[in-house]
Amino acid sequence: MGEHTLDVTDGLVTDLYVGGKLVPASDGGRFDVVDPATGDVVASVADGTVQDAVAAVDAAAEAAASWAATSPRERAETLRRAFEIMTGRAESLARLITLENGKALADARGEVAYAAEFFRWYSEEAVRGTGSLVTAPGGANKILVVQQPVGICVLVTPWNFPAAMATRKIAPALAAGCTVVLKPASDTPLTALAMAAILDDAGVPPGVVNILPARRSGAVVSAMLHDPRVRKLSFTGSTEVGRVLLREAADQVINSSMELGGNAPFLVFADADLDAAVEGAMVAKMRNAGEACTAANRFYVEAPVAGEFGRRLAERMGSLSVGPGLDENHQVGPLVNEESAAKVDELVRAAVGDGARAVVGGSRPDRVGFYFEPTVLVDVRPGSAILSEEIFGPVAPIVTFETEDEAVRLANDTEFGLVSYVYTTDLARGLRVSEALESGMVGLNRGLVSDPAAPFGGTKQSGIGREGGHDGMLDYLESKYIAVQW
Ligand code: NAD
């Protein structure tokens, strides 16, 4: 055990966390973290180099054998302590998330609770033994299957859920007995570094978790993926970057899990409970101001109820207050950076240029910060980019449909396959449509699917593998088969 002295409550952690110590970058480089509500610099963080990446893998390698050899109970109790500590720091962590990501404080509090839950769930899972011993069909021998930690893991996370995307990877990896190097997104490194303090205080031995912010992410991650000691890559981010990393991982045939982009359809049938559908739409669209891979991106509504659904959704969206996330009067914070706000603006302008109409919102408010107004678009032309690209902002484009087959066809008309939402009171239809939808997850009369106990992940170009639940731990284990002469 190292000296567990890092304390986020005393201030921000802004150095690299390698081998249980806070260290500056090897070349002394640092980069700025900006508050999206104001554009002001809030901190400068050590900018990890390739040399630091090698040092982080060295530390993970040094700790690997002893961590893999700890008892499941010890790993479970360490994770449980991390849960307790994180929960105790919930409010300061939520504020930190809002400070660097921009999301409304209520969303940040929700994220902290969700993120901490991964520590608790995997503390409980760590002691559930796996493996099997069976007689071979011919009867001459036994087939023993044991599951072993896959080895050193490189974890790469996005900025939209800086705490939850980190714990969704770290918790199962540690439960499985792996050691890790986490590279957080450059917009939100402070939350990941706050996680270092939590894990350190929970008694995670030096080197088991290393956290390496790095603006030169391509070079740093590539160096680790070409290090023969690294055996696993778990990436959450855009499909575009995921493809690049899959190619890199191929060189050493590294076990790769990919949680990539989404383009979630939200289907409302005429028999749906419209109050519930609007409520679900608000959650599926507006959680995190739409900056979620699970965000409803396209609303397909059966023609007889489309007008009413659109009116009610516009009323709810229009009543939200937009402003700095740290001010609790606002339910919608800024988007993460200028580029994101400009991209949402461009998609909305293009859709309107194609004939869509904004019944509420439609533009960037005239204020400092990276804001976009909650927006409902109707009469969206099929083929508009807003229906095929991830919006990642508070914009709901509505399209009508006439038949169930058409709804399923429209929903599946995308290269993504992360999550779909279906609202209907007809159970048979709900299950039939859920099975026909090409996505890894379906919210059936529910606008929120994320749950630490459930297998989260996508099909098609939304990813490979599952995070959360029992499946999430299997991603960090490898089966070894021992043929036993008996
Ligand atoms: P991104 O792909 O730009 O970045 C993700 C991470 O990869 C960051 O840490 C970034 O620094 C790093 N990165 C970027 N380029 C890299 C490179 N060439 N080599 C190595 N690392 C590199 O994504 P983002 O903008 O941070 O996050 C938004 C995206 O993440 C959206 O597409 C969203 O749908 C997706 N996402 C998916 C899930 C999921 O579970 N499926 C969850 C959250 C976010």
Boltz pocket constraint, residues with backbone or C-beta under 6 A from the ligand:
constraints:
  - pocket:
      binder: B
      contacts: [[A, 156], [A, 157], [A, 158], [A, 159], [A, 160], [A, 161], [A, 165], [A, 183], [A, 184], [A, 185], [A, 186], [A, 214], [A, 217], [A, 218], [A, 219], [A, 221], [A, 222], [A, 236], [A, 237], [A, 238], [A, 239], [A, 241], [A, 242], [A, 244], [A, 245], [A, 258], [A, 259], [A, 260], [A, 261], [A, 262], [A, 292], [A, 293], [A, 294], [A, 390], [A, 418], [A, 457], [A, 458], [A, 462], [A, 463]]
      max_distance: 6.0
